[in-house]
Amino acid sequence: MVVAHLNHFALGWFTPVLAYVVSVTGSLLGLLCTVRAQQFRRSGRHVRWLLIAAVAIGGTGIWLMHFSAMLGFGVTGSTVRYGIGFTLASAILAMVVVACGLFIVGYGEPSAPKMAAGGIFTGLGIAGMHYTAMAALRVRLDPSPTVVHGIDPVRFMVPVVVVAFIVLTVLLLAVITGPTAEDVEIRSRLFERPPTPPAFIDHAPRASGGQHRARP
């Protein structure tokens, strides 16, 4: 009987370290974006920041962390391939679930029931994404030569890392260069304040004795 040997560190410590780094970075940027969204909650500009937070948390902090760790999974003596369509669909699902949770909490006044509902919804979505993917995993040793369809994990990792770096850079620049609530308030005071009418100064000479000279 041939036994399949699973290897969770097929690429060494690179994949778990990468997973940890992108998880911390994406979650940090996502939390910064949610704080920025709360600052613009009354002005209606918080929607954009909530969407950015969903990309940061769901796309990089959660999905990319799981995917980076999965890249290190291997089976000795067999070939591992990934389906591009299902992989991208899982990334979109993670961002959509996180966005729904953030919008539940971010709209209107924050409250404990809304935070509980948003957290439960997001947690269940991320747990159905992870465990559904793990439940779909099948390992079967076939002595006959067969063609395994999909993309090689190493080849798939390079564009994913590049795209993740670009996304994290754009998110970081958005957080750093994006206006704060104080900036918007100062700008509104400067550009929306009605102009002050110029004061009239009478330069006509005055006669002595408290009498005014008549103007022509």
C-alpha positions as CSV (number, residue, x, y, z in Angstrom):
1,M,0.0,0.0,0.0
2,V,1.4,3.3,-1.1
3,V,1.0,6.1,1.5
4,A,0.9,9.8,0.6
5,H,3.3,11.9,2.6
6,L,2.0,15.5,3.1
7,N,4.5,18.3,3.4
8,H,3.2,21.6,4.7
9,F,6.6,23.3,4.2
10,A,7.4,22.3,0.6
11,L,8.9,25.7,0.0
12,G,10.6,26.1,3.3
13,W,9.8,28.9,5.8
14,F,9.3,31.4,3.0
15,T,5.5,30.8,2.7
16,P,4.6,31.0,6.4
17,V,6.8,34.1,6.9
18,L,5.1,35.7,3.8
19,A,1.7,34.7,5.2
20,Y,2.5,36.4,8.5
21,V,3.8,39.6,7.0
22,V,0.9,40.1,4.6
23,S,-1.6,39.3,7.3
24,V,-0.2,41.9,9.7
25,T,0.3,44.5,7.0
26,G,-3.1,44.0,5.4
27,S,-4.9,44.0,8.8
28,L,-3.0,47.2,9.9
29,L,-3.9,49.1,6.7
30,G,-7.5,47.9,6.9
31,L,-7.8,49.1,10.5
32,L,-6.3,52.5,9.5
33,C,-8.8,52.8,6.7
34,T,-11.8,52.0,9.0
35,V,-10.6,54.7,11.4
36,R,-10.4,57.1,8.5
37,A,-13.9,56.0,7.5
38,Q,-15.3,56.9,10.9
39,Q,-13.8,60.4,10.5
40,F,-15.8,60.9,7.3
41,R,-19.0,59.2,8.5
42,R,-21.0,62.4,8.6
43,S,-19.8,63.7,5.3
44,G,-20.7,60.6,3.3
45,R,-17.1,59.9,2.2
46,H,-16.7,56.9,4.4
47,V,-18.0,54.5,1.7
48,R,-14.7,54.7,-0.2
49,W,-12.6,54.1,2.9
50,L,-14.8,51.1,3.9
51,L,-14.2,49.6,0.4
52,I,-10.5,50.2,0.7
53,A,-10.5,48.5,4.1
54,A,-12.4,45.5,2.7
55,V,-9.6,45.1,0.1
56,A,-6.9,45.5,2.7
57,I,-8.4,43.1,5.3
58,G,-10.2,40.6,3.0
59,G,-7.8,40.6,0.1
60,T,-4.4,40.8,1.8
61,G,-4.9,40.3,5.5
62,I,-7.1,37.2,5.1
63,W,-7.1,35.7,1.6
64,L,-3.5,36.3,0.7
65,M,-2.4,35.0,4.1
66,H,-4.3,31.7,3.5
67,F,-3.1,31.4,0.0
68,S,0.5,32.1,0.9
69,A,0.4,29.3,3.4
70,M,-1.3,26.9,1.0
71,L,1.5,27.5,-1.5
72,G,3.8,25.6,0.9
73,F,1.5,22.5,0.8
74,G,2.8,19.6,-1.2
75,V,2.6,15.8,-1.6
76,T,5.8,13.9,-1.9
77,G,6.1,12.3,-5.4
78,S,3.0,14.0,-6.8
79,T,2.1,17.2,-8.7
80,V,0.1,20.0,-7.1
81,R,-1.7,22.5,-9.4
82,Y,-4.1,25.4,-8.8
83,G,-7.1,26.4,-10.7
84,I,-6.9,30.1,-11.5
85,G,-10.7,30.7,-11.8
86,F,-11.6,29.2,-8.4
87,T,-8.6,30.8,-6.8
88,L,-9.6,34.3,-7.9
89,A,-13.2,33.6,-7.0
90,S,-12.1,32.8,-3.5
91,A,-10.3,36.1,-3.2
92,I,-13.4,38.0,-4.4
93,L,-15.5,36.1,-1.9
94,A,-13.2,37.1,1.0
95,M,-13.3,40.8,0.1
96,V,-17.1,40.7,-0.4
97,V,-17.7,39.1,3.0
98,V,-15.4,41.5,4.8
99,A,-17.1,44.5,3.0
100,C,-20.5,43.3,4.1
101,G,-19.3,43.1,7.7
102,L,-17.7,46.5,7.6
103,F,-20.8,48.1,6.0
104,I,-23.0,46.6,8.7
105,V,-20.9,48.3,11.4
106,G,-19.9,51.4,9.4
107,Y,-23.3,52.7,8.4
108,G,-25.1,54.9,11.0
109,E,-24.2,55.1,14.6
110,P,-22.0,52.3,15.9
111,S,-23.6,50.0,18.4
112,A,-22.9,46.7,20.1
113,P,-25.6,44.7,18.2
114,K,-24.2,46.0,14.9
115,M,-20.6,45.1,15.8
116,A,-21.8,41.6,16.9
117,A,-23.7,41.1,13.7
118,G,-20.9,42.3,11.5
119,G,-18.3,40.2,13.3
120,I,-20.4,37.1,13.2
121,F,-21.2,37.5,9.5
122,T,-17.5,38.2,8.6
123,G,-16.3,35.3,10.8
124,L,-18.7,32.8,9.3
125,G,-17.8,33.9,5.8
126,I,-14.1,33.6,6.4
127,A,-14.5,30.3,8.2
128,G,-16.8,28.9,5.2
129,M,-14.1,30.1,2.8
130,H,-11.2,28.3,4.7
131,Y,-12.9,25.1,5.6
132,T,-14.7,24.8,2.3
133,A,-11.4,25.0,0.5
134,M,-9.9,22.4,2.9
135,A,-12.8,20.1,2.5
136,A,-12.4,20.2,-1.3
137,L,-8.8,19.0,-1.0
138,R,-8.3,15.5,-2.3
139,V,-5.0,13.6,-2.4
140,R,-5.0,10.4,-4.5
141,L,-1.9,8.6,-5.7
142,D,-2.3,7.2,-9.2
143,P,0.6,5.1,-10.5
144,S,-0.4,5.6,-14.1
145,P,0.9,8.8,-15.7
146,T,-1.9,11.4,-15.9
147,V,-2.0,15.1,-16.9
148,V,-2.8,17.4,-14.0
149,H,-4.4,20.6,-15.2
150,G,-3.8,23.9,-13.5
151,I,-0.9,26.2,-12.8
152,D,2.3,25.4,-10.9
153,P,2.4,26.9,-7.3
154,V,5.8,28.5,-7.8
155,R,4.7,30.1,-11.1
156,F,1.5,31.2,-9.5
157,M,3.2,32.7,-6.5
158,V,5.3,35.2,-8.5
159,P,2.4,37.3,-10.0
160,V,0.4,37.0,-6.7
161,V,3.3,38.5,-4.7
162,V,3.8,41.2,-7.3
163,V,0.1,42.1,-7.3
164,A,0.0,42.0,-3.5
165,F,3.0,44.4,-3.3
166,I,1.3,46.8,-5.7
167,V,-2.0,46.7,-3.8
168,L,-0.3,47.2,-0.4
169,T,1.7,50.1,-1.8
170,V,-1.4,51.8,-3.2
171,L,-3.3,51.3,0.1
172,L,-0.4,52.7,2.1
173,L,-0.2,55.7,-0.2
174,A,-4.0,56.2,0.1
175,V,-3.8,56.2,3.9
176,I,-0.7,58.5,4.0
177,T,-1.8,61.0,1.4
178,G,-5.6,60.8,1.9
179,P,-7.1,63.9,3.6
180,T,-8.2,63.6,7.2
181,A,-11.3,65.1,8.7
182,E,-9.3,68.1,10.0
183,D,-8.0,68.7,6.5
184,V,-11.4,68.7,5.0
185,E,-12.7,71.1,7.7
186,I,-9.9,73.5,7.2
187,R,-10.4,73.4,3.4
188,S,-14.1,74.0,3.7
189,R,-13.4,77.0,5.9
190,L,-10.9,78.5,3.5
191,F,-12.8,77.9,0.2
192,E,-16.4,78.0,1.3
193,R,-16.3,81.0,3.5
194,P,-18.2,84.0,1.9
195,P,-15.9,86.8,0.9
196,T,-15.7,89.9,3.1
197,P,-16.8,93.1,1.3
198,P,-14.0,95.6,1.1
199,A,-14.2,98.5,3.6
200,F,-14.8,102.0,2.2
201,I,-12.1,104.5,3.2
202,D,-12.8,108.2,2.8
203,H,-9.6,109.9,1.7
204,A,-11.2,113.4,1.3
205,P,-9.4,116.1,3.3
206,R,-11.3,117.5,6.3
207,A,-11.6,121.2,7.1
208,S,-10.5,122.6,10.4
209,G,-13.0,123.4,13.0
210,G,-14.8,120.1,12.7
211,Q,-16.4,121.0,9.3
212,H,-16.3,118.7,6.3
213,R,-15.3,119.9,2.9
214,A,-18.0,119.3,0.4
215,R,-17.2,116.9,-2.4
216,P,-17.6,118.1,-6.0
